[in-house]
């Protein structure tokens, strides 16, 4: 499903910074079919620095904001008081992950002008490999 970015962020009532939302030009929401199915967002951005800065700022509420799509709000479940993303590398690409009880629940990476968000390192790696 291709969505206008402003409509998507408005409908979900996210706390994503305006500077981040304004740099998103197009976005696609989908799911990798498997066990389990893994939802993802692929966003094209016009400014890599604004996108990265916005993502880092959005991290404190990102998991809760995306819970209607990604399925887990770790704060509501009482698993984490404050989401704490960590730097990692997935398929040779710098990435950020949110881990609960040893399991990644939110992961993202920025490849040039493409930002990929999903629910596991495996899905993130597969989506990275699919990018041209």
C-alpha positions as CSV (number, residue, x, y, z in Angstrom):
1,X,0.0,0.0,0.0
2,X,1.5,3.3,-0.9
3,X,0.4,6.2,1.3
4,X,1.0,10.0,1.4
5,X,3.4,10.4,4.3
6,X,1.5,13.2,6.0
7,X,-1.7,11.2,6.0
8,X,0.1,8.2,7.5
9,X,1.7,10.0,10.3
10,X,-1.4,12.0,11.0
11,X,-3.7,8.9,11.1
12,X,-1.4,7.1,13.5
13,X,-1.0,10.3,15.6
14,X,2.7,9.7,15.9
15,X,5.2,11.8,17.8
16,X,7.6,11.8,14.8
17,X,9.3,15.2,14.4
18,X,7.9,17.5,11.7
19,X,11.4,17.8,10.2
20,X,11.4,14.1,9.7
21,X,7.9,13.9,8.3
22,X,8.6,16.7,5.8
23,X,11.7,14.9,4.4
24,X,9.7,11.7,3.6
25,X,8.7,11.8,0.0
26,X,7.0,8.4,-0.5
27,X,6.3,5.4,1.7
28,X,5.2,1.8,1.3
29,X,3.7,-0.4,4.1
30,X,3.8,-4.1,3.6
31,X,4.5,-7.5,5.3
32,X,7.0,-10.2,4.7
33,X,5.0,-13.4,4.8
34,X,6.4,-16.1,7.0
35,X,6.3,-17.4,10.5
36,X,5.6,-14.9,11.9
37,X,4.5,-12.4,9.3
38,X,6.7,-9.3,9.7
39,X,5.3,-5.8,8.8
40,X,7.6,-3.2,7.4
41,X,7.7,0.4,6.2
42,X,10.0,1.6,3.4
43,X,10.3,5.4,3.2
44,X,12.1,7.4,0.6
45,X,13.6,10.6,2.0
46,X,14.9,13.7,0.4
47,X,17.4,14.6,3.1
48,X,19.4,11.8,4.8
49,X,20.6,14.0,7.7
50,X,17.1,15.2,8.5
51,X,15.8,11.7,8.3
52,X,18.5,10.3,10.6
53,X,18.1,13.1,13.1
54,X,14.4,12.7,13.1
55,X,14.6,8.9,13.6
56,X,16.9,9.3,16.6
57,X,14.5,11.9,18.1
58,X,11.5,9.7,17.4
59,X,13.0,6.6,19.0
60,X,11.5,7.4,22.5
61,X,7.9,6.9,21.1
62,X,8.5,5.1,17.8
63,X,7.6,1.6,19.1
64,X,4.4,2.9,20.7
65,X,3.5,5.0,17.7
66,X,4.0,2.0,15.3
67,X,2.3,-0.6,17.6
68,X,-1.0,-0.5,15.6
69,X,1.1,-1.8,12.6
70,X,4.0,-3.6,14.3
71,X,2.0,-5.1,17.1
72,X,3.9,-4.5,20.3
73,X,4.0,-1.4,22.5
74,X,6.7,-2.4,24.9
75,X,5.8,0.4,27.4
76,X,2.1,-0.6,27.5
77,X,3.1,-4.3,28.1
78,X,5.3,-3.1,31.0
79,X,8.4,-4.6,29.4
80,X,10.4,-1.3,29.2
81,X,9.9,2.0,31.0
82,X,11.9,3.8,28.2
83,X,12.7,2.3,24.9
84,X,16.4,2.2,24.4
85,X,17.6,1.6,20.8
86,X,21.1,0.3,20.2
87,X,23.5,0.6,17.4
88,X,24.1,-2.6,15.4
89,X,25.1,-3.8,11.9
90,X,22.8,-5.8,9.7
91,X,24.1,-7.1,6.4
92,X,27.0,-4.7,6.6
93,X,24.7,-1.7,7.1
94,X,24.5,0.5,10.2
95,X,21.1,-0.1,11.9
96,X,19.3,0.6,15.2
97,X,17.3,-2.0,17.1
98,X,15.0,-2.1,20.1
99,X,15.4,-5.4,22.0
100,X,13.2,-6.9,24.7
101,X,14.2,-10.1,26.5
102,X,16.8,-10.8,23.9
103,X,14.3,-10.4,21.0
104,X,14.4,-7.4,18.5
105,X,10.9,-5.8,18.3
106,X,11.7,-2.8,16.2
107,X,14.6,-2.3,13.8
108,X,15.6,0.3,11.2
109,X,18.3,1.2,8.8
110,X,18.9,4.2,6.5
111,X,20.4,3.4,3.1
112,X,21.2,6.6,1.2
113,X,17.7,7.9,0.6
114,X,15.8,4.8,1.7
115,X,14.7,4.1,5.3
116,X,13.5,0.6,6.3
117,X,11.6,-0.1,9.5
118,X,10.5,-3.5,10.6
119,X,10.1,-5.9,13.5
120,X,13.3,-8.1,13.4
121,X,16.9,-8.1,12.3
122,X,16.1,-11.0,9.9
123,X,13.4,-9.0,8.1
124,X,15.6,-5.9,8.1
125,X,18.4,-7.9,6.5
126,X,16.2,-9.4,3.9
127,X,14.7,-6.0,3.0
128,X,18.2,-4.4,2.8
129,X,19.2,-7.1,0.3
130,X,16.1,-6.4,-1.8
131,X,17.0,-2.7,-2.3
132,X,18.6,-1.7,-5.7
